[in-house]
């Protein structure tokens, strides 16, 4: 652990965490954005880069920035060998010395007032367990037609110019990109091991919602704060049809778990068939409305993929849980 870790947690206002995997070429722009933050003269804050098992020069990039980083804003480096953003964020929560922890991905570029806006909102809303940023896309190539229908699934969040609270019953919550959490809310609400921490399909999905749902279930408020502006750098590869279909497959497979988190245990066997019937209704409605576009149009195909895999999600998650238990039983 670096020497600055001995500082008292109470002396800081905010910890900014960048979780990265092979971010050698993406990290510099994020760090430069944090170096340029305005209005932070009276704030005490730190930056933590959590290297999630990178195999490139990520560590060397951080070390180079540490040599010229302002001494009054600690820049810390940590390595997390377990692959997955959930593991990286869990370690960050334990390392953070601020009562508020702001998470940025290595392709998130915070506006010049992001740090100040994050601190002010947390201080003004003590019951807020988490609050998300206003996230707009920075596209390398134009998105596919009708992209606005699925933009939220790529962590783009545009809910207007005024703060708003996410109502528990509406099943709409902010992504982890640009999210600020109250450290105490996380430690009091979120279990050490998340059920969606490991990959579903080709990547981990749903773990962002799982964390926020735990906080909401424990009575913490979840907010949208438009004063925290973030640009999300989206490369052309994210718009490739194969990538998007796999992403939406994973989102669908995770649906049963995220849905059940807001339902009491005894109601879950009763409510599961209701959700499945609603997924089937969506599939049929989509087929009737779009017909051949469910194959030819990328966005429509992504929506159909999510509905289909949401329908099978209860069976998938049950099988996955059983497999995890068998692996634990076999361990000496």
C-alpha positions as CSV (number, residue, x, y, z in Angstrom):
1,X,0.0,0.0,0.0
2,X,1.3,3.4,-0.9
3,X,2.4,5.9,1.8
4,X,-0.6,8.2,1.3
5,X,-2.9,5.4,2.4
6,X,-2.1,6.2,6.0
7,X,-4.1,9.4,5.8
8,X,-7.3,9.7,7.8
9,X,-10.4,8.9,5.8
10,X,-12.2,11.8,7.5
11,X,-9.7,14.3,5.9
12,X,-11.0,13.8,2.4
13,X,-14.3,14.9,0.7
14,X,-14.2,12.5,-2.3
15,X,-12.4,9.6,-3.8
16,X,-12.4,9.3,-7.6
17,X,-11.9,5.8,-8.8
18,X,-11.0,4.7,-12.4
19,X,-11.4,1.0,-12.9
20,X,-9.4,-0.1,-16.0
21,X,-8.5,-3.1,-18.0
22,X,-5.7,-2.7,-20.6
23,X,-6.3,1.1,-20.5
24,X,-2.8,2.2,-21.4
25,X,-4.1,4.3,-24.3
26,X,-7.4,5.4,-22.7
27,X,-6.2,6.4,-19.2
28,X,-4.2,9.5,-20.1
29,X,-7.3,11.4,-21.3
30,X,-9.3,10.6,-18.2
31,X,-6.4,11.6,-15.9
32,X,-5.9,14.8,-17.9
33,X,-9.6,15.7,-17.4
34,X,-9.1,15.2,-13.6
35,X,-6.0,17.3,-13.6
36,X,-8.0,20.1,-15.2
37,X,-10.8,20.1,-12.7
38,X,-12.0,23.6,-11.7
39,X,-13.1,25.0,-8.3
40,X,-11.5,22.2,-6.2
41,X,-9.2,24.5,-4.2
42,X,-11.2,24.1,-1.0
43,X,-11.8,20.3,-1.5
44,X,-9.7,17.4,-0.3
45,X,-9.9,14.6,-2.8
46,X,-7.9,11.7,-4.2
47,X,-7.7,9.6,-7.4
48,X,-7.4,5.8,-7.3
49,X,-6.6,3.7,-10.5
50,X,-7.7,0.1,-10.0
51,X,-5.9,-2.0,-12.6
52,X,-8.1,-5.0,-13.2
53,X,-5.5,-7.5,-14.3
54,X,-4.2,-5.6,-17.3
55,X,-1.5,-7.1,-19.5
56,X,-0.4,-3.8,-21.1
57,X,1.4,-0.8,-19.8
58,X,-1.3,0.5,-17.6
59,X,0.8,0.4,-14.5
60,X,3.6,2.3,-16.2
61,X,1.2,5.0,-17.4
62,X,0.0,5.6,-13.8
63,X,3.6,5.7,-12.5
64,X,4.5,8.3,-15.1
65,X,1.5,10.5,-14.0
66,X,2.4,10.1,-10.3
67,X,5.8,11.7,-11.0
68,X,4.1,15.0,-12.0
69,X,0.8,14.7,-10.2
70,X,0.0,17.5,-7.7
71,X,1.1,16.4,-4.2
72,X,-2.1,17.7,-2.5
73,X,-4.3,15.3,-4.6
74,X,-3.0,11.8,-4.1
75,X,-2.9,9.6,-7.2
76,X,-2.9,5.9,-6.0
77,X,-2.5,2.7,-7.9
78,X,-4.0,-0.7,-7.0
79,X,-4.0,-4.1,-8.7
80,X,-7.0,-6.4,-8.8
81,X,-6.2,-9.8,-10.2
82,X,-9.8,-11.1,-10.2
83,X,-11.2,-10.2,-13.6
84,X,-14.4,-8.2,-13.5
85,X,-15.5,-4.6,-12.8
86,X,-17.4,-5.8,-9.7
87,X,-14.2,-7.0,-8.1
88,X,-12.3,-3.9,-9.0
89,X,-15.1,-1.7,-7.5
90,X,-15.2,-3.7,-4.3
91,X,-11.5,-3.3,-3.8
92,X,-11.9,0.5,-4.5
93,X,-14.5,0.8,-1.8
94,X,-12.1,-0.7,0.7
95,X,-9.2,1.5,-0.4
96,X,-11.1,4.8,-0.7
97,X,-10.6,7.3,2.0
98,X,-13.4,9.7,1.1
99,X,-17.0,9.3,2.3
100,X,-18.1,9.8,-1.3
101,X,-16.7,7.5,-4.1
102,X,-17.0,8.5,-7.7
103,X,-16.6,5.8,-10.3
104,X,-15.3,6.6,-13.8
105,X,-14.5,4.1,-16.5
106,X,-11.4,4.6,-18.6
107,X,-13.4,5.8,-21.5
108,X,-15.3,8.4,-19.4
109,X,-14.2,12.1,-19.7
110,X,-15.6,14.2,-16.8
111,X,-16.4,17.8,-17.5
112,X,-14.3,20.4,-15.7
113,X,-16.8,20.9,-12.9
114,X,-17.5,17.2,-12.3
115,X,-15.6,16.8,-9.0
116,X,-17.2,19.9,-7.5
117,X,-20.7,18.9,-8.6
118,X,-20.2,15.4,-7.1
119,X,-19.2,16.8,-3.7
120,X,-21.9,19.5,-3.6
121,X,-24.7,17.0,-4.4
122,X,-23.6,14.5,-1.9
123,X,-23.4,17.1,0.9
124,X,-26.8,18.5,0.0
125,X,-28.5,15.1,-0.2
126,X,-27.3,13.1,2.8
127,X,-29.9,10.3,2.1
128,X,-28.5,9.7,-1.4
129,X,-26.8,6.4,-1.4
130,X,-25.8,6.9,-5.1
131,X,-26.3,9.4,-7.8
132,X,-25.5,9.2,-11.5
133,X,-24.1,11.6,-14.1
134,X,-25.5,13.1,-17.2
135,X,-23.7,11.1,-19.8
136,X,-23.5,11.9,-23.5
137,X,-21.8,9.9,-26.2
138,X,-18.6,10.8,-28.1
139,X,-18.9,8.6,-31.2
140,X,-16.0,7.6,-33.3
141,X,-18.5,6.6,-36.1
142,X,-22.2,7.5,-36.4
143,X,-24.4,5.1,-34.4
144,X,-26.9,2.8,-36.2
145,X,-30.4,4.0,-37.1
146,X,-32.8,4.2,-34.1
147,X,-29.9,4.1,-31.7
148,X,-31.7,6.3,-29.2
149,X,-33.9,3.3,-28.3
150,X,-30.9,1.4,-26.9
151,X,-28.5,4.2,-25.9
152,X,-29.2,3.8,-22.2
153,X,-27.8,0.2,-22.4
154,X,-24.4,1.7,-23.4
155,X,-24.4,3.9,-20.3
156,X,-25.7,7.0,-22.0
157,X,-28.0,8.9,-19.6
158,X,-30.0,12.0,-20.6
159,X,-32.9,12.7,-18.2
160,X,-33.1,16.5,-18.5
161,X,-31.5,19.5,-16.8
162,X,-33.0,19.1,-13.3
163,X,-32.1,16.5,-10.6
164,X,-34.5,13.7,-10.1
165,X,-34.9,10.8,-7.8
166,X,-35.2,7.3,-9.2
167,X,-38.5,5.8,-7.9
168,X,-38.0,2.3,-6.6
169,X,-41.0,0.9,-8.5
170,X,-40.0,2.0,-11.9
171,X,-37.0,-0.3,-12.4
172,X,-34.9,2.5,-14.0
173,X,-31.5,3.2,-12.4
174,X,-28.2,4.9,-13.3
175,X,-25.2,3.0,-14.8
176,X,-22.0,2.6,-12.8
177,X,-20.1,4.9,-15.3
178,X,-20.1,8.3,-13.7
179,X,-21.8,7.1,-10.6
180,X,-21.0,8.5,-7.1
181,X,-21.8,6.3,-4.1
182,X,-21.8,7.0,-0.4
183,X,-19.2,4.7,0.9
184,X,-21.2,3.9,4.1
185,X,-24.3,3.0,2.0
186,X,-22.2,0.5,0.0
187,X,-20.6,-1.0,3.1
188,X,-24.0,-1.3,4.8
189,X,-26.0,-2.6,1.9
190,X,-23.9,-4.4,-0.7
191,X,-22.6,-7.9,0.0
192,X,-18.9,-8.7,-0.5
193,X,-19.7,-11.1,-3.3
194,X,-22.1,-10.1,-6.0
195,X,-24.0,-12.8,-7.9
196,X,-23.4,-11.1,-11.2
197,X,-19.7,-10.4,-10.6
198,X,-18.5,-13.0,-13.0
199,X,-19.1,-12.9,-16.8
200,X,-22.4,-13.7,-18.3
201,X,-21.9,-14.5,-21.9
202,X,-18.9,-12.6,-23.1
203,X,-18.8,-10.0,-20.4
204,X,-20.2,-9.1,-17.0
205,X,-23.5,-7.3,-17.2
206,X,-26.1,-6.4,-14.6
207,X,-23.6,-5.9,-11.8
208,X,-24.1,-2.1,-12.0
209,X,-27.8,-2.5,-11.3
210,X,-27.2,-5.1,-8.6
211,X,-25.1,-2.7,-6.5
212,X,-27.6,0.2,-6.8
213,X,-30.6,-2.1,-6.2
214,X,-29.1,-3.3,-2.9
215,X,-28.7,0.3,-1.8
216,X,-32.2,1.2,-2.8
217,X,-33.6,-1.9,-1.0
218,X,-31.9,-0.8,2.2
219,X,-33.7,2.6,2.1
220,X,-31.0,4.8,0.4
221,X,-32.2,7.3,-2.3
222,X,-30.8,7.0,-5.8
223,X,-30.6,10.2,-7.8
224,X,-29.7,11.7,-11.2
225,X,-27.5,14.7,-11.0
226,X,-27.3,16.6,-14.4
227,X,-24.6,19.0,-13.0
228,X,-22.2,16.0,-13.2
229,X,-21.5,15.9,-16.9
230,X,-19.5,13.1,-18.5
231,X,-18.6,12.3,-22.2
232,X,-18.5,8.6,-22.9
233,X,-16.0,7.7,-25.6
234,X,-17.7,5.0,-27.8
235,X,-15.4,3.5,-30.5
236,X,-16.7,2.1,-33.8
237,X,-16.3,-1.5,-32.5
238,X,-19.1,-0.9,-30.0
239,X,-21.5,-0.5,-32.9
240,X,-20.6,-3.7,-34.6
241,X,-23.7,-6.0,-34.8
242,X,-21.9,-8.9,-33.2
243,X,-20.8,-6.9,-30.2
244,X,-24.2,-5.4,-29.6
245,X,-26.1,-8.7,-29.9
246,X,-23.8,-10.3,-27.4
247,X,-24.2,-7.3,-25.1
248,X,-28.0,-7.6,-25.2
249,X,-27.8,-11.3,-24.7
250,X,-25.9,-10.7,-21.5
251,X,-28.4,-8.0,-20.4
252,X,-31.3,-10.4,-20.9
253,X,-29.7,-13.3,-19.1
254,X,-29.0,-11.1,-16.0
255,X,-32.6,-9.8,-15.9
256,X,-34.0,-12.4,-13.5
257,X,-31.5,-11.6,-10.8
258,X,-31.9,-7.8,-11.0
259,X,-35.7,-8.2,-11.1
260,X,-35.8,-10.4,-8.0
261,X,-33.6,-8.1,-5.9
262,X,-36.5,-5.8,-5.4
263,X,-39.0,-8.6,-4.6
264,X,-39.3,-10.3,-1.2
265,X,-38.2,-13.9,-1.2
266,X,-41.6,-15.4,-0.7
267,X,-43.0,-13.5,-3.6
268,X,-40.3,-14.5,-6.1
269,X,-41.9,-17.9,-7.2
270,X,-45.2,-16.0,-7.7
271,X,-43.8,-13.0,-9.6
272,X,-41.5,-14.9,-11.9
273,X,-44.2,-16.3,-14.2
274,X,-45.7,-12.8,-14.4
275,X,-42.4,-11.4,-15.7
276,X,-42.0,-14.4,-18.1
277,X,-45.5,-13.7,-19.5
278,X,-44.7,-10.1,-20.0
279,X,-41.4,-11.0,-21.8
280,X,-43.4,-13.3,-24.1
281,X,-45.9,-10.5,-24.7
282,X,-43.0,-8.2,-25.7
283,X,-41.6,-10.8,-28.1
284,X,-44.9,-11.3,-29.8
285,X,-45.5,-7.5,-30.0
286,X,-42.1,-6.9,-31.4
287,X,-42.6,-9.6,-34.1
288,X,-46.0,-8.1,-35.1
289,X,-44.7,-4.5,-35.1
290,X,-41.4,-4.9,-36.8
291,X,-41.7,-8.2,-38.8
292,X,-38.6,-8.7,-40.9
293,X,-36.7,-5.8,-39.1
294,X,-36.1,-8.1,-36.1
295,X,-33.5,-9.6,-38.3
296,X,-32.4,-6.9,-40.7
297,X,-32.3,-3.9,-38.4
298,X,-29.5,-3.9,-35.8
299,X,-31.3,-2.0,-33.0
300,X,-34.6,-4.0,-33.5
301,X,-32.6,-7.2,-33.4
302,X,-30.9,-6.1,-30.1
303,X,-34.3,-5.4,-28.5
304,X,-35.6,-8.8,-29.6
305,X,-32.4,-10.5,-28.3
306,X,-32.9,-8.9,-24.9
307,X,-36.6,-10.0,-24.7
308,X,-35.8,-13.6,-25.7
309,X,-32.9,-14.0,-23.2
310,X,-35.0,-12.2,-20.5
311,X,-37.5,-15.0,-21.0
312,X,-35.0,-17.7,-20.4
313,X,-33.1,-15.8,-17.7
314,X,-34.8,-17.6,-14.7
315,X,-33.6,-21.0,-16.0
316,X,-30.2,-19.7,-16.8
317,X,-29.7,-18.0,-13.4
318,X,-30.9,-21.1,-11.6
319,X,-28.5,-23.3,-13.5
320,X,-25.7,-20.8,-12.9
321,X,-26.4,-20.7,-9.1
322,X,-26.4,-24.5,-8.9
323,X,-23.1,-24.7,-10.8
324,X,-21.5,-22.2,-8.5
325,X,-22.7,-24.2,-5.4
326,X,-21.3,-27.4,-6.8
327,X,-17.9,-25.8,-7.4
328,X,-17.9,-24.6,-3.8
329,X,-18.8,-28.0,-2.5
330,X,-15.9,-29.6,-4.4
331,X,-13.4,-27.2,-3.0
332,X,-11.3,-28.8,-0.2
